[in-house]
Amino acid sequence: MKVALGFANNSQYRLCLLILLMLFSSYLVSQPDIAYAQEAPERVLSELLQSDFDGNSGGRIDKVIYTSPNNNQCRGEKDCSLPAREVFFLDSDPLLIVNAWNIEEIISVDKSHMRIKVNFKVLAKTEGTGTPWWENMSGREIRAIKGQQEQRINYDLALKDGKWKLIDPPMPCVGILAIVKFFKSKEESYRERFSKLKSNGDSFQLMNIMIHHEWALRQLQVLNLVNL
């Protein structure tokens, strides 16, 4: 038996077609694994990695989720626990300093969980605690890594409320050019402040600025060596 669908006019046909399209769109929205294609988590991670590489300390905002107060994914290294916050600081937080990165493998754990393996060419890393001050004159220091070391890091992403989020991200991998630019700006700023204060500033202020200026210069010296 054949069933024929007839419409009195074109307006009825267009109205029926519009209703069908609306129903189909609603179905896609309710099915996040369908609405987001396989490349969506890769794109989200690529944007975040490039943001870290460019030294954008606020690039992780609204893109990460932490499952504990402190993120301890430090690969067994001493003193590299990154606080569970979306913003990181180039002068005081744990960092890997790299000159390249590339996505190597994408693993689908399930429809709402992806694991992406990324390879980095690591030149240096930071060690120590915070920025230098009166009782801690060294602060966090950049340490060169002998040779150009390749390091593979796993990133886990989960689909939350229709968006892919990075779960407990490792420490940022910052590009060598971005970190050099940052410390050059720091060194110039400390030098200018010292010049302005040396005639009428108190001895404590001057000593504090001198400590910070020397610290910024040390970081630049190391960076210049690894960037040869």
C-alpha positions as CSV (number, residue, x, y, z in Angstrom):
1,M,0.0,0.0,0.0
2,K,1.4,3.3,-1.0
3,V,0.9,6.4,1.2
4,A,1.0,9.8,-0.5
5,L,1.7,13.0,1.4
6,G,0.0,16.0,-0.1
7,F,0.1,19.7,0.8
8,A,-2.5,22.2,-0.1
9,N,0.1,24.8,-1.0
10,N,3.8,25.6,-0.8
11,S,3.4,27.4,2.5
12,Q,2.2,24.2,4.2
13,Y,5.2,22.3,2.8
14,R,7.7,24.9,4.0
15,L,6.1,25.0,7.4
16,C,6.4,21.2,7.7
17,L,10.0,21.2,6.5
18,L,10.8,23.9,9.1
19,I,9.3,21.9,11.9
20,L,11.3,18.8,10.9
21,L,14.5,20.8,10.9
22,M,13.8,22.2,14.3
23,L,13.2,18.8,15.7
24,F,16.4,17.4,14.2
25,S,18.4,20.4,15.6
26,S,17.0,19.8,19.1
27,Y,18.0,16.1,18.8
28,L,21.6,17.1,18.0
29,V,21.8,19.5,20.9
30,S,20.7,16.7,23.3
31,Q,23.4,14.4,21.9
32,P,26.8,16.0,22.6
33,D,28.7,13.1,21.2
34,I,27.0,13.8,17.9
35,A,27.0,17.6,18.0
36,Y,30.8,17.6,18.6
37,A,32.9,15.9,16.0
38,Q,36.0,13.9,16.7
39,E,38.3,16.9,15.9
40,A,36.6,19.2,18.4
41,P,38.7,18.1,21.5
42,E,41.9,18.3,19.4
43,R,41.0,21.9,18.4
44,V,40.3,22.9,22.0
45,L,43.6,21.4,23.2
46,S,45.5,23.0,20.3
47,E,44.2,26.4,21.1
48,L,45.2,26.0,24.8
49,L,48.6,24.6,24.0
50,Q,49.3,27.5,21.6
51,S,48.1,30.0,24.3
52,D,50.5,28.5,26.8
53,F,53.3,28.5,24.2
54,D,52.7,32.2,23.6
55,G,53.0,32.9,27.3
56,N,49.3,33.9,27.8
57,S,48.9,33.3,31.5
58,G,45.1,33.7,31.4
59,G,44.5,31.4,28.4
60,R,43.3,28.5,30.5
61,I,40.3,30.4,31.9
62,D,37.0,28.5,31.3
63,K,38.9,25.7,29.6
64,V,40.1,23.5,32.5
65,I,38.7,21.5,35.4
66,Y,40.6,20.5,38.5
67,T,39.6,17.5,40.6
68,S,41.7,18.4,43.6
69,P,42.9,21.6,45.4
70,N,46.4,21.1,44.0
71,N,47.4,19.7,40.6
72,N,50.2,17.2,41.3
73,Q,50.7,15.9,37.8
74,C,54.4,16.7,37.9
75,R,55.8,13.5,36.4
76,G,57.7,12.8,39.7
77,E,59.7,16.0,39.6
78,K,60.5,17.8,42.9
79,D,58.7,21.1,43.6
80,C,56.6,21.3,40.5
81,S,53.1,21.2,42.0
82,L,51.0,23.7,40.1
83,P,48.1,25.2,42.2
84,A,44.6,24.3,41.0
85,R,43.8,27.6,39.3
86,E,43.2,28.7,35.7
87,V,45.8,31.5,35.7
88,F,49.6,30.7,35.9
89,F,52.5,33.1,36.4
90,L,55.6,33.1,34.3
91,D,57.9,34.3,37.0
92,S,56.8,32.1,39.9
93,D,55.0,28.9,38.7
94,P,56.4,25.6,37.5
95,L,57.0,25.7,33.7
96,L,58.6,23.8,31.0
97,I,60.3,25.9,28.4
98,V,60.0,24.5,24.9
99,N,60.7,25.5,21.3
100,A,58.1,23.2,19.6
101,W,55.1,21.0,20.2
102,N,53.0,18.6,18.1
103,I,50.0,16.4,18.7
104,E,51.1,12.8,18.2
105,E,48.1,10.6,19.0
106,I,44.4,11.0,19.9
107,I,42.8,8.2,21.9
108,S,39.0,7.9,22.4
109,V,38.5,6.5,25.9
110,D,34.7,6.8,25.5
111,K,32.2,9.2,23.9
112,S,32.9,11.9,26.5
113,H,36.5,11.3,27.4
114,M,39.5,11.8,25.1
115,R,43.2,11.4,25.8
116,I,45.6,13.3,23.5
117,K,49.4,12.6,23.5
118,V,51.6,15.7,22.8
119,N,55.3,15.7,22.1
120,F,57.4,18.7,23.2
121,K,61.0,19.7,22.5
122,V,62.1,20.8,26.0
123,L,65.0,23.3,26.5
124,A,64.7,24.2,30.1
125,K,62.5,24.1,33.2
126,T,61.9,26.2,36.3
127,E,62.9,25.1,39.8
128,G,62.6,26.7,43.3
129,T,59.8,28.7,44.9
130,G,58.2,32.0,44.0
131,T,60.0,35.2,43.1
132,P,63.1,36.5,44.9
133,W,62.6,38.6,48.0
134,W,64.7,39.6,51.1
135,E,64.8,36.2,52.8
136,N,64.7,34.1,49.6
137,M,67.1,35.8,47.2
138,S,67.1,33.0,44.6
139,G,63.4,32.5,43.9
140,R,62.3,30.3,41.1
141,E,65.1,29.8,38.6
142,I,65.3,28.6,35.1
143,R,67.5,25.5,34.7
144,A,68.8,24.4,31.3
145,I,68.4,20.8,30.1
146,K,71.4,19.3,28.4
147,G,70.6,18.9,24.7
148,Q,67.1,19.2,23.3
149,Q,65.0,16.7,25.2
150,E,61.8,15.3,23.7
151,Q,59.0,14.8,26.2
152,R,55.6,13.2,25.7
153,I,52.8,14.5,27.9
154,N,49.2,13.1,28.1
155,Y,46.3,15.5,28.2
156,D,42.8,14.3,29.3
157,L,39.7,16.1,28.0
158,A,36.1,15.5,29.1
159,L,32.9,16.6,27.6
160,K,31.1,18.8,30.2
161,D,27.9,20.6,29.5
162,G,28.5,20.4,25.8
163,K,32.1,21.7,25.9
164,W,35.4,19.9,25.9
165,K,37.4,20.7,29.1
166,L,41.0,19.9,30.0
167,I,41.1,17.8,33.2
168,D,43.9,18.4,35.7
169,P,46.3,20.0,33.1
170,P,50.0,19.5,33.6
171,M,52.3,22.5,34.0
172,P,52.3,25.0,31.1
173,C,54.8,24.5,28.3
174,V,55.9,28.0,27.4
175,G,57.8,28.9,24.2
176,I,61.4,30.1,24.4
177,L,60.6,33.4,22.6
178,A,57.7,34.2,24.9
179,I,59.7,33.7,28.1
180,V,62.7,35.7,26.8
181,K,60.3,38.6,26.0
182,F,58.8,38.4,29.4
183,F,62.1,38.5,31.3
184,K,63.5,41.3,29.1
185,S,60.5,43.3,30.0
186,K,61.0,42.5,33.7
187,E,64.7,43.4,33.6
188,E,64.0,46.8,31.9
189,S,61.2,47.5,34.4
190,Y,63.5,46.8,37.4
191,R,66.3,48.9,35.9
192,E,64.0,51.9,35.4
193,R,62.6,51.6,38.9
194,F,66.1,51.5,40.4
195,S,67.1,54.6,38.4
196,K,64.1,56.6,39.6
197,L,64.5,55.5,43.3
198,K,68.3,55.6,43.7
199,S,68.3,59.3,44.5
200,N,65.5,59.4,47.1
201,G,64.4,55.8,47.7
202,D,65.0,54.0,51.0
203,S,67.7,51.3,51.2
204,F,65.2,48.5,51.6
205,Q,63.4,49.4,48.4
206,L,66.6,49.7,46.5
207,M,67.9,46.4,47.8
208,N,64.7,44.7,46.9
209,I,64.8,46.1,43.3
210,M,68.4,45.1,43.0
211,I,67.6,41.5,44.0
212,H,64.8,41.3,41.4
213,H,66.9,42.9,38.7
214,E,69.8,40.5,39.2
215,W,67.4,37.6,39.3
216,A,65.8,38.7,35.9
217,L,69.3,39.0,34.4
218,R,70.2,35.4,35.6
219,Q,67.1,34.1,33.8
220,L,68.0,35.9,30.6
221,Q,71.5,34.5,30.7
222,V,70.3,30.9,31.0
223,L,67.7,31.5,28.2
224,N,70.3,33.0,25.9
225,L,72.4,29.8,26.4
226,V,69.6,27.4,25.6
227,N,68.4,29.5,22.7
228,L,71.7,29.4,20.8
